[in-house]
Amino acid sequence: MRRSSDGRFWAEGRPEKLTDYVHGAFFISRANFGAFERSSTYDVRFEMFELSRTGTNLKIFLF
């Protein structure tokens, strides 16, 4: 049975102030694609990546 990380979203905590950053990641293993996110109320940044999965190993390749 193959385990999939499709549709998985990871987020780090909740901001205390409007200027605090929150980090997150979204994984779509069937498309070998994902995105890292860093955002505050005033700023949002995304980094896209390719991923490959072999067994329990997940490799990430930044664009």
Distance bins in CASP14 RR format, pairs under 12 A and 6 or more apart:
PFRMAT RR
TARGET T0000
AUTHOR 0000-0000-0000
RMODE 2
METHOD distances of the structure
MODEL  1
1 55 0 0 0 0 0 1 0 0 0 0 0
2 29 0 0 0 0 1 0 0 0 0 0 0
2 30 0 0 0 0 0 1 0 0 0 0 0
2 53 0 0 0 0 1 0 0 0 0 0 0
2 54 0 0 0 0 0 1 0 0 0 0 0
2 55 0 0 0 0 1 0 0 0 0 0 0
2 56 0 0 0 0 0 1 0 0 0 0 0
3 27 0 0 0 0 0 1 0 0 0 0 0
3 29 0 0 0 0 1 0 0 0 0 0 0
3 53 0 0 0 0 1 0 0 0 0 0 0
3 55 0 0 0 0 1 0 0 0 0 0 0
3 56 0 0 0 0 1 0 0 0 0 0 0
3 58 0 0 0 0 0 1 0 0 0 0 0
4 27 0 0 0 0 1 0 0 0 0 0 0
4 28 0 0 0 0 1 0 0 0 0 0 0
4 29 1 0 1 0 0 0 0 0 0 0 0
4 30 1 0 0 1 0 0 0 0 0 0 0
4 31 0 0 0 0 0 1 0 0 0 0 0
4 51 0 0 0 0 0 1 0 0 0 0 0
4 53 0 0 0 0 1 0 0 0 0 0 0
4 55 0 0 0 0 0 1 0 0 0 0 0
4 58 0 0 0 0 0 1 0 0 0 0 0
5 25 0 0 0 0 0 1 0 0 0 0 0
5 26 0 0 0 0 1 0 0 0 0 0 0
5 27 1 0 1 0 0 0 0 0 0 0 0
5 28 0 0 0 0 1 0 0 0 0 0 0
5 29 1 0 1 0 0 0 0 0 0 0 0
5 30 0 0 0 0 1 0 0 0 0 0 0
5 31 0 0 0 0 0 1 0 0 0 0 0
5 32 0 0 0 0 0 1 0 0 0 0 0
5 33 0 0 0 0 0 1 0 0 0 0 0
5 34 0 0 0 0 1 0 0 0 0 0 0
5 51 0 0 0 0 1 0 0 0 0 0 0
5 52 0 0 0 0 0 1 0 0 0 0 0
5 53 1 0 0 1 0 0 0 0 0 0 0
5 55 0 0 0 0 0 1 0 0 0 0 0
5 56 0 0 0 0 0 1 0 0 0 0 0
5 58 1 0 0 1 0 0 0 0 0 0 0
5 60 0 0 0 0 0 1 0 0 0 0 0
6 26 0 0 0 0 0 1 0 0 0 0 0
6 27 1 0 0 1 0 0 0 0 0 0 0
6 28 1 0 1 0 0 0 0 0 0 0 0
6 29 1 0 1 0 0 0 0 0 0 0 0
6 30 1 0 1 0 0 0 0 0 0 0 0
6 31 0 0 0 0 1 0 0 0 0 0 0
6 32 0 0 0 0 0 1 0 0 0 0 0
6 33 0 0 0 0 0 1 0 0 0 0 0
6 34 0 0 0 0 0 1 0 0 0 0 0
6 51 0 0 0 0 0 1 0 0 0 0 0
6 53 0 0 0 0 0 1 0 0 0 0 0
7 25 0 0 0 0 0 1 0 0 0 0 0
7 26 1 0 0 1 0 0 0 0 0 0 0
7 27 1 0 0 1 0 0 0 0 0 0 0
7 28 1 0 0 1 0 0 0 0 0 0 0
7 29 0 0 0 0 1 0 0 0 0 0 0
7 30 0 0 0 0 1 0 0 0 0 0 0
7 31 0 0 0 0 0 1 0 0 0 0 0
7 33 0 0 0 0 0 1 0 0 0 0 0
7 34 0 0 0 0 1 0 0 0 0 0 0
7 35 0 0 0 0 0 1 0 0 0 0 0
8 24 0 0 0 0 0 1 0 0 0 0 0
8 25 0 0 0 0 1 0 0 0 0 0 0
8 26 1 0 0 1 0 0 0 0 0 0 0
8 27 1 0 1 0 0 0 0 0 0 0 0
8 28 0 0 0 0 1 0 0 0 0 0 0
8 29 0 0 0 0 1 0 0 0 0 0 0
8 30 0 0 0 0 0 1 0 0 0 0 0
8 34 0 0 0 0 1 0 0 0 0 0 0
8 35 0 0 0 0 0 1 0 0 0 0 0
8 51 0 0 0 0 0 1 0 0 0 0 0
8 53 0 0 0 0 0 1 0 0 0 0 0
8 58 0 0 0 0 0 1 0 0 0 0 0
9 22 0 0 0 0 0 1 0 0 0 0 0
9 23 0 0 0 0 0 1 0 0 0 0 0
9 24 1 0 0 1 0 0 0 0 0 0 0
9 25 1 0 0 1 0 0 0 0 0 0 0
9 26 1 0 1 0 0 0 0 0 0 0 0
9 27 1 0 0 1 0 0 0 0 0 0 0
9 28 0 0 0 0 0 1 0 0 0 0 0
9 34 0 0 0 0 0 1 0 0 0 0 0
9 35 0 0 0 0 1 0 0 0 0 0 0
9 36 0 0 0 0 0 1 0 0 0 0 0
9 37 0 0 0 0 1 0 0 0 0 0 0
10 22 0 0 0 0 0 1 0 0 0 0 0
10 23 0 0 0 0 1 0 0 0 0 0 0
10 24 1 0 1 0 0 0 0 0 0 0 0
10 25 1 0 1 0 0 0 0 0 0 0 0
10 26 1 0 0 1 0 0 0 0 0 0 0
10 27 1 0 0 1 0 0 0 0 0 0 0
10 34 0 0 0 0 0 1 0 0 0 0 0
10 35 0 0 0 0 0 1 0 0 0 0 0
10 36 0 0 0 0 1 0 0 0 0 0 0
10 37 0 0 0 0 1 0 0 0 0 0 0
11 21 0 0 0 0 0 1 0 0 0 0 0
11 22 1 0 0 1 0 0 0 0 0 0 0
11 23 1 0 0 1 0 0 0 0 0 0 0
11 24 1 0 1 0 0 0 0 0 0 0 0
11 25 0 0 0 0 1 0 0 0 0 0 0
11 26 0 0 0 0 1 0 0 0 0 0 0
11 36 0 0 0 0 0 1 0 0 0 0 0
11 37 0 0 0 0 1 0 0 0 0 0 0
11 38 0 0 0 0 0 1 0 0 0 0 0
11 39 0 0 0 0 0 1 0 0 0 0 0
12 20 0 0 0 0 0 1 0 0 0 0 0
12 21 0 0 0 0 1 0 0 0 0 0 0
12 22 1 0 0 1 0 0 0 0 0 0 0
12 23 1 0 1 0 0 0 0 0 0 0 0
12 24 1 0 0 1 0 0 0 0 0 0 0
12 25 0 0 0 0 1 0 0 0 0 0 0
12 36 0 0 0 0 0 1 0 0 0 0 0
12 37 0 0 0 0 0 1 0 0 0 0 0
12 38 0 0 0 0 1 0 0 0 0 0 0
12 39 0 0 0 0 0 1 0 0 0 0 0
13 20 0 0 0 0 1 0 0 0 0 0 0
13 21 0 0 0 0 0 1 0 0 0 0 0
13 22 1 0 0 1 0 0 0 0 0 0 0
13 23 0 0 0 0 1 0 0 0 0 0 0
13 24 0 0 0 0 1 0 0 0 0 0 0
14 20 0 0 0 0 1 0 0 0 0 0 0
14 21 0 0 0 0 0 1 0 0 0 0 0
14 22 1 0 0 1 0 0 0 0 0 0 0
14 23 0 0 0 0 0 1 0 0 0 0 0
14 40 0 0 0 0 0 1 0 0 0 0 0
15 21 1 0 0 1 0 0 0 0 0 0 0
15 22 1 0 1 0 0 0 0 0 0 0 0
15 23 0 0 0 0 0 1 0 0 0 0 0
15 38 0 0 0 0 0 1 0 0 0 0 0
15 39 0 0 0 0 1 0 0 0 0 0 0
15 40 1 0 0 1 0 0 0 0 0 0 0
15 41 1 0 0 1 0 0 0 0 0 0 0
15 42 0 0 0 0 0 1 0 0 0 0 0
15 43 0 0 0 0 0 1 0 0 0 0 0
16 22 0 0 0 0 0 1 0 0 0 0 0
16 40 0 0 0 0 0 1 0 0 0 0 0
16 41 0 0 0 0 0 1 0 0 0 0 0
17 40 0 0 0 0 1 0 0 0 0 0 0
17 41 0 0 0 0 1 0 0 0 0 0 0
17 42 0 0 0 0 0 1 0 0 0 0 0
18 39 0 0 0 0 0 1 0 0 0 0 0
18 40 1 0 0 1 0 0 0 0 0 0 0
18 41 1 0 1 0 0 0 0 0 0 0 0
18 42 1 0 0 1 0 0 0 0 0 0 0
18 43 0 0 0 0 0 1 0 0 0 0 0
19 39 0 0 0 0 0 1 0 0 0 0 0
19 40 1 0 1 0 0 0 0 0 0 0 0
19 41 1 0 0 1 0 0 0 0 0 0 0
19 42 1 0 0 1 0 0 0 0 0 0 0
19 43 0 0 0 0 1 0 0 0 0 0 0
20 38 0 0 0 0 0 1 0 0 0 0 0
20 39 0 0 0 0 1 0 0 0 0 0 0
20 40 1 0 0 1 0 0 0 0 0 0 0
20 41 0 0 0 0 1 0 0 0 0 0 0
20 42 0 0 0 0 0 1 0 0 0 0 0
20 43 0 0 0 0 0 1 0 0 0 0 0
21 37 0 0 0 0 1 0 0 0 0 0 0
21 38 1 0 1 0 0 0 0 0 0 0 0
21 39 1 0 0 1 0 0 0 0 0 0 0
21 40 1 0 1 0 0 0 0 0 0 0 0
21 41 0 0 0 0 1 0 0 0 0 0 0
21 42 0 0 0 0 0 1 0 0 0 0 0
21 43 1 0 0 1 0 0 0 0 0 0 0
21 44 0 0 0 0 1 0 0 0 0 0 0
21 45 0 0 0 0 1 0 0 0 0 0 0
22 36 0 0 0 0 0 1 0 0 0 0 0
22 37 0 0 0 0 1 0 0 0 0 0 0
22 38 1 0 0 1 0 0 0 0 0 0 0
22 39 1 0 1 0 0 0 0 0 0 0 0
22 40 1 0 0 1 0 0 0 0 0 0 0
22 41 0 0 0 0 1 0 0 0 0 0 0
22 43 0 0 0 0 0 1 0 0 0 0 0
22 44 0 0 0 0 0 1 0 0 0 0 0
22 45 0 0 0 0 0 1 0 0 0 0 0
23 35 0 0 0 0 0 1 0 0 0 0 0
23 36 1 0 0 1 0 0 0 0 0 0 0
23 37 1 0 0 1 0 0 0 0 0 0 0
23 38 1 0 1 0 0 0 0 0 0 0 0
23 39 0 0 0 0 1 0 0 0 0 0 0
23 40 0 0 0 0 0 1 0 0 0 0 0
23 44 0 0 0 0 0 1 0 0 0 0 0
23 45 0 0 0 0 1 0 0 0 0 0 0
23 46 0 0 0 0 0 1 0 0 0 0 0
23 47 0 0 0 0 0 1 0 0 0 0 0
24 34 0 0 0 0 0 1 0 0 0 0 0
24 35 0 0 0 0 1 0 0 0 0 0 0
24 36 1 0 0 1 0 0 0 0 0 0 0
24 37 1 0 1 0 0 0 0 0 0 0 0
24 38 1 0 0 1 0 0 0 0 0 0 0
24 39 0 0 0 0 1 0 0 0 0 0 0
24 44 0 0 0 0 0 1 0 0 0 0 0
24 45 0 0 0 0 0 1 0 0 0 0 0
24 46 0 0 0 0 1 0 0 0 0 0 0
24 47 0 0 0 0 0 1 0 0 0 0 0
25 33 0 0 0 0 0 1 0 0 0 0 0
25 34 1 0 0 1 0 0 0 0 0 0 0
25 35 1 0 0 1 0 0 0 0 0 0 0
25 36 1 0 1 0 0 0 0 0 0 0 0
25 37 1 0 0 1 0 0 0 0 0 0 0
25 38 0 0 0 0 0 1 0 0 0 0 0
25 46 0 0 0 0 0 1 0 0 0 0 0
25 47 0 0 0 0 1 0 0 0 0 0 0
25 48 0 0 0 0 0 1 0 0 0 0 0
25 49 0 0 0 0 1 0 0 0 0 0 0
25 51 0 0 0 0 0 1 0 0 0 0 0
25 58 0 0 0 0 0 1 0 0 0 0 0
25 60 0 0 0 0 1 0 0 0 0 0 0
26 33 0 0 0 0 1 0 0 0 0 0 0
26 34 1 0 1 0 0 0 0 0 0 0 0
26 35 1 0 1 0 0 0 0 0 0 0 0
26 36 0 0 0 0 1 0 0 0 0 0 0
26 37 1 0 0 1 0 0 0 0 0 0 0
26 46 0 0 0 0 1 0 0 0 0 0 0
26 47 0 0 0 0 0 1 0 0 0 0 0
26 48 0 0 0 0 1 0 0 0 0 0 0
26 49 0 0 0 0 0 1 0 0 0 0 0
26 51 0 0 0 0 0 1 0 0 0 0 0
27 33 0 0 0 0 1 0 0 0 0 0 0
27 34 1 0 1 0 0 0 0 0 0 0 0
27 35 0 0 0 0 1 0 0 0 0 0 0
27 36 0 0 0 0 0 1 0 0 0 0 0
27 48 0 0 0 0 0 1 0 0 0 0 0
27 49 0 0 0 0 1 0 0 0 0 0 0
27 50 0 0 0 0 0 1 0 0 0 0 0
27 51 1 0 0 1 0 0 0 0 0 0 0
27 52 0 0 0 0 0 1 0 0 0 0 0
27 53 0 0 0 0 1 0 0 0 0 0 0
27 58 0 0 0 0 1 0 0 0 0 0 0
27 60 0 0 0 0 1 0 0 0 0 0 0
28 34 1 0 1 0 0 0 0 0 0 0 0
28 35 0 0 0 0 1 0 0 0 0 0 0
28 48 0 0 0 0 0 1 0 0 0 0 0
28 49 0 0 0 0 0 1 0 0 0 0 0
28 50 0 0 0 0 0 1 0 0 0 0 0
28 51 0 0 0 0 1 0 0 0 0 0 0
28 53 0 0 0 0 0 1 0 0 0 0 0
29 50 0 0 0 0 0 1 0 0 0 0 0
29 51 1 0 0 1 0 0 0 0 0 0 0
29 52 0 0 0 0 1 0 0 0 0 0 0
29 53 1 0 1 0 0 0 0 0 0 0 0
29 54 0 0 0 0 0 1 0 0 0 0 0
29 55 0 0 0 0 0 1 0 0 0 0 0
29 58 0 0 0 0 1 0 0 0 0 0 0
29 59 0 0 0 0 0 1 0 0 0 0 0
29 60 0 0 0 0 0 1 0 0 0 0 0
30 51 0 0 0 0 0 1 0 0 0 0 0
30 52 0 0 0 0 0 1 0 0 0 0 0
30 53 0 0 0 0 0 1 0 0 0 0 0
31 48 0 0 0 0 0 1 0 0 0 0 0
31 49 0 0 0 0 0 1 0 0 0 0 0
31 50 0 0 0 0 1 0 0 0 0 0 0
31 51 0 0 0 0 1 0 0 0 0 0 0
31 52 0 0 0 0 0 1 0 0 0 0 0
31 53 0 0 0 0 0 1 0 0 0 0 0
32 48 0 0 0 0 0 1 0 0 0 0 0
32 49 0 0 0 0 1 0 0 0 0 0 0
32 50 1 0 1 0 0 0 0 0 0 0 0
32 51 1 0 1 0 0 0 0 0 0 0 0
32 52 1 0 0 1 0 0 0 0 0 0 0
32 53 0 0 0 0 1 0 0 0 0 0 0
32 58 0 0 0 0 0 1 0 0 0 0 0
32 59 0 0 0 0 0 1 0 0 0 0 0
32 60 0 0 0 0 0 1 0 0 0 0 0
32 61 0 0 0 0 1 0 0 0 0 0 0
33 47 0 0 0 0 0 1 0 0 0 0 0
33 48 1 0 0 1 0 0 0 0 0 0 0
33 49 1 0 0 1 0 0 0 0 0 0 0
33 50 1 0 0 1 0 0 0 0 0 0 0
33 51 1 0 0 1 0 0 0 0 0 0 0
33 52 0 0 0 0 0 1 0 0 0 0 0
33 60 0 0 0 0 0 1 0 0 0 0 0
33 61 0 0 0 0 0 1 0 0 0 0 0
33 63 0 0 0 0 0 1 0 0 0 0 0
34 46 0 0 0 0 1 0 0 0 0 0 0
34 47 0 0 0 0 1 0 0 0 0 0 0
34 48 1 0 0 1 0 0 0 0 0 0 0
34 49 1 0 1 0 0 0 0 0 0 0 0
34 50 1 0 0 1 0 0 0 0 0 0 0
34 51 1 0 0 1 0 0 0 0 0 0 0
34 52 0 0 0 0 0 1 0 0 0 0 0
34 53 0 0 0 0 0 1 0 0 0 0 0
34 58 0 0 0 0 0 1 0 0 0 0 0
34 60 0 0 0 0 1 0 0 0 0 0 0
34 61 0 0 0 0 0 1 0 0 0 0 0
34 62 0 0 0 0 0 1 0 0 0 0 0
34 63 0 0 0 0 0 1 0 0 0 0 0
35 44 0 0 0 0 0 1 0 0 0 0 0
35 45 0 0 0 0 0 1 0 0 0 0 0
35 46 1 0 1 0 0 0 0 0 0 0 0
35 47 1 0 0 1 0 0 0 0 0 0 0
35 48 1 0 1 0 0 0 0 0 0 0 0
35 49 1 0 0 1 0 0 0 0 0 0 0
35 50 0 0 0 0 0 1 0 0 0 0 0
35 51 0 0 0 0 0 1 0 0 0 0 0
35 60 0 0 0 0 0 1 0 0 0 0 0
35 62 0 0 0 0 0 1 0 0 0 0 0
35 63 0 0 0 0 0 1 0 0 0 0 0
36 44 0 0 0 0 0 1 0 0 0 0 0
36 45 0 0 0 0 1 0 0 0 0 0 0
36 46 1 0 0 1 0 0 0 0 0 0 0
36 47 1 0 1 0 0 0 0 0 0 0 0
36 48 0 0 0 0 1 0 0 0 0 0 0
36 49 1 0 0 1 0 0 0 0 0 0 0
36 51 0 0 0 0 0 1 0 0 0 0 0
36 60 0 0 0 0 1 0 0 0 0 0 0
36 62 0 0 0 0 1 0 0 0 0 0 0
36 63 0 0 0 0 0 1 0 0 0 0 0
37 43 0 0 0 0 0 1 0 0 0 0 0
37 44 1 0 0 1 0 0 0 0 0 0 0
37 45 1 0 0 1 0 0 0 0 0 0 0
37 46 1 0 1 0 0 0 0 0 0 0 0
37 47 0 0 0 0 1 0 0 0 0 0 0
37 48 0 0 0 0 0 1 0 0 0 0 0
37 49 0 0 0 0 0 1 0 0 0 0 0
38 44 1 0 0 1 0 0 0 0 0 0 0
38 45 1 0 1 0 0 0 0 0 0 0 0
38 46 0 0 0 0 1 0 0 0 0 0 0
38 47 0 0 0 0 1 0 0 0 0 0 0
39 45 1 0 0 1 0 0 0 0 0 0 0
39 46 0 0 0 0 1 0 0 0 0 0 0
39 47 0 0 0 0 0 1 0 0 0 0 0
46 62 0 0 0 0 0 1 0 0 0 0 0
46 63 0 0 0 0 0 1 0 0 0 0 0
47 60 0 0 0 0 0 1 0 0 0 0 0
47 61 0 0 0 0 0 1 0 0 0 0 0
47 62 1 0 0 1 0 0 0 0 0 0 0
47 63 1 0 0 1 0 0 0 0 0 0 0
48 60 0 0 0 0 0 1 0 0 0 0 0
48 61 0 0 0 0 0 1 0 0 0 0 0
48 62 1 0 0 1 0 0 0 0 0 0 0
48 63 1 0 1 0 0 0 0 0 0 0 0
49 58 0 0 0 0 0 1 0 0 0 0 0
49 59 0 0 0 0 1 0 0 0 0 0 0
49 60 1 0 1 0 0 0 0 0 0 0 0
49 61 1 0 0 1 0 0 0 0 0 0 0
49 62 1 0 1 0 0 0 0 0 0 0 0
49 63 1 0 0 1 0 0 0 0 0 0 0
50 58 0 0 0 0 0 1 0 0 0 0 0
50 59 0 0 0 0 1 0 0 0 0 0 0
50 60 1 0 0 1 0 0 0 0 0 0 0
50 61 1 0 1 0 0 0 0 0 0 0 0
50 62 0 0 0 0 1 0 0 0 0 0 0
50 63 1 0 0 1 0 0 0 0 0 0 0
51 57 0 0 0 0 0 1 0 0 0 0 0
51 58 1 0 0 1 0 0 0 0 0 0 0
51 59 1 0 0 1 0 0 0 0 0 0 0
51 60 1 0 1 0 0 0 0 0 0 0 0
51 61 1 0 0 1 0 0 0 0 0 0 0
51 62 0 0 0 0 0 1 0 0 0 0 0
51 63 0 0 0 0 0 1 0 0 0 0 0
52 58 1 0 0 1 0 0 0 0 0 0 0
52 59 1 0 1 0 0 0 0 0 0 0 0
52 60 0 0 0 0 1 0 0 0 0 0 0
52 61 1 0 0 1 0 0 0 0 0 0 0
53 59 1 0 0 1 0 0 0 0 0 0 0
53 60 0 0 0 0 0 1 0 0 0 0 0
END
